Amino acid sequence: MKNSSSGFMDITPAIPEGRQVISAYGDGRFRISGTVWEQPVLVFPTRTIPWEVSTLSDVTEDSLAAVFSADPAVEVLLLSTGLKMALPPPALRQALQARGLAFDVMDTGAACRTYNVLVAEDRRVAVALLPV
């Protein structure tokens, strides 16, 4: 943190250059590193890609193939659930656990904020975002 000329403490995390940062979400869209996405997306530290799901019930192990094949490997997956936190299907939770992937499920707003913190820490994180 650093002092600004206004006397406030700047709490904006220092994001490593070239990293994807989620700056806004809502109204069915996301703004990620200056690009507006009007669909679900998978966000990795260095890229954002379309995610071909519509709802939490559409999320399967196959829909997360890009996460599992990422290089370098993802160490933490954040799974957003929309406006409110909801549990993903048991089969998906079991598949993620079987892969040994650390994951957390949260509402979309919390997932966006948590992703930004983890990417600022230079963690190998991915977030699967459903719009709100």
C-alpha positions as CSV (number, residue, x, y, z in Angstrom):
1,M,0.0,0.0,0.0
2,K,1.1,3.5,-0.6
3,N,0.1,7.0,0.4
4,S,-1.5,9.1,-2.3
5,S,-1.3,12.8,-2.4
6,S,-4.9,13.0,-1.1
7,G,-3.9,11.5,2.2
8,F,-5.8,8.2,1.5
9,M,-4.1,4.9,1.6
10,D,-4.2,3.2,-1.9
11,I,-5.5,-0.3,-1.4
12,T,-5.5,-1.2,-5.1
13,P,-3.5,-4.4,-5.4
14,A,-0.4,-4.2,-7.5
15,I,-1.2,-6.5,-10.4
16,P,1.8,-8.0,-12.3
17,E,2.0,-6.6,-15.8
18,G,0.1,-8.5,-18.5
19,R,-2.3,-10.1,-16.1
20,Q,-6.1,-10.3,-16.7
21,V,-7.9,-8.1,-14.2
22,I,-11.7,-8.1,-13.7
23,S,-12.7,-4.4,-13.4
24,A,-16.5,-4.6,-13.6
25,Y,-19.4,-7.1,-13.7
26,G,-23.1,-6.9,-14.0
27,D,-26.0,-6.5,-16.4
28,G,-24.9,-9.8,-18.0
29,R,-21.4,-8.6,-18.8
30,F,-17.8,-8.5,-17.5
31,R,-15.0,-5.9,-18.2
32,I,-11.7,-7.8,-18.1
33,S,-8.5,-5.9,-18.9
34,G,-10.4,-3.4,-21.0
35,T,-12.5,-5.9,-23.0
36,V,-16.2,-6.3,-22.5
37,W,-17.5,-9.9,-22.5
38,E,-21.3,-10.5,-22.8
39,Q,-21.2,-14.2,-21.9
40,P,-19.8,-16.6,-19.4
41,V,-16.0,-16.7,-19.5
42,L,-13.0,-18.6,-18.1
43,V,-10.4,-16.1,-16.9
44,F,-6.7,-17.2,-16.4
45,P,-3.9,-14.9,-15.4
46,T,-2.8,-14.3,-19.0
47,R,-6.0,-14.9,-21.0
48,T,-9.8,-14.9,-21.0
49,I,-11.8,-17.3,-23.2
50,P,-15.5,-17.8,-23.8
51,W,-17.1,-20.4,-21.6
52,E,-19.9,-22.4,-23.3
53,V,-22.4,-22.7,-20.4
54,S,-25.6,-20.9,-19.5
55,T,-26.3,-21.8,-15.9
56,L,-24.6,-23.6,-13.0
57,S,-26.4,-26.8,-14.0
58,D,-24.6,-26.7,-17.3
59,V,-21.2,-26.8,-15.7
60,T,-19.5,-30.2,-16.2
61,E,-16.1,-31.6,-16.1
62,D,-16.0,-31.3,-19.9
63,S,-17.0,-27.6,-19.8
64,L,-13.9,-27.0,-17.6
65,A,-11.5,-28.9,-19.9
66,A,-9.5,-25.6,-20.6
67,V,-8.9,-25.3,-16.8
68,F,-7.6,-28.9,-16.5
69,S,-5.3,-28.6,-19.6
70,A,-3.9,-25.1,-18.7
71,D,-0.1,-24.7,-18.9
72,P,1.1,-23.8,-16.3
73,A,-1.4,-25.9,-14.3
74,V,-4.1,-24.1,-12.4
75,E,-3.6,-24.4,-8.6
76,V,-6.9,-22.8,-7.6
77,L,-10.3,-22.7,-9.4
78,L,-12.9,-20.3,-8.4
79,L,-16.4,-21.3,-9.6
80,S,-18.9,-18.5,-9.7
81,T,-22.6,-19.3,-9.3
82,G,-24.4,-16.1,-10.4
83,L,-26.1,-13.6,-8.2
84,K,-26.3,-15.9,-5.1
85,M,-24.0,-18.7,-3.9
86,A,-25.3,-22.2,-4.8
87,L,-23.7,-25.6,-4.7
88,P,-22.7,-27.1,-8.0
89,P,-23.9,-30.6,-8.9
90,P,-22.4,-33.4,-6.7
91,A,-20.8,-35.1,-9.7
92,L,-18.9,-31.9,-10.5
93,R,-17.7,-31.5,-7.0
94,Q,-16.5,-35.1,-6.9
95,A,-14.7,-34.7,-10.3
96,L,-12.9,-31.6,-9.1
97,Q,-11.9,-33.3,-5.8
98,A,-10.7,-36.4,-7.8
99,R,-8.4,-34.2,-9.8
100,G,-6.9,-32.8,-6.6
101,L,-7.7,-29.3,-7.8
102,A,-8.3,-26.8,-5.0
103,F,-11.6,-25.0,-5.7
104,D,-14.0,-22.7,-4.1
105,V,-17.6,-21.9,-5.0
106,M,-19.0,-18.4,-4.5
107,D,-21.3,-15.8,-6.0
108,T,-20.0,-14.0,-9.0
109,G,-19.1,-10.8,-7.2
110,A,-17.1,-12.6,-4.6
111,A,-15.4,-14.7,-7.3
112,C,-14.4,-11.6,-9.3
113,R,-12.9,-10.0,-6.2
114,T,-11.1,-13.1,-5.0
115,Y,-9.7,-13.8,-8.4
116,N,-8.2,-10.2,-8.5
117,V,-6.6,-10.7,-5.1
118,L,-5.1,-14.1,-6.1
119,V,-3.8,-12.8,-9.4
120,A,-2.2,-9.9,-7.6
121,E,-0.4,-12.5,-5.4
122,D,0.8,-14.1,-8.7
123,R,-1.1,-17.3,-8.0
124,R,-2.0,-19.8,-10.7
125,V,-5.7,-19.2,-10.5
126,A,-8.6,-19.5,-12.9
127,V,-12.1,-18.3,-12.4
128,A,-15.2,-19.6,-14.2
129,L,-17.6,-16.7,-14.4
130,L,-21.4,-16.8,-14.8
131,P,-22.9,-13.4,-15.5
132,V,-25.3,-11.6,-13.2
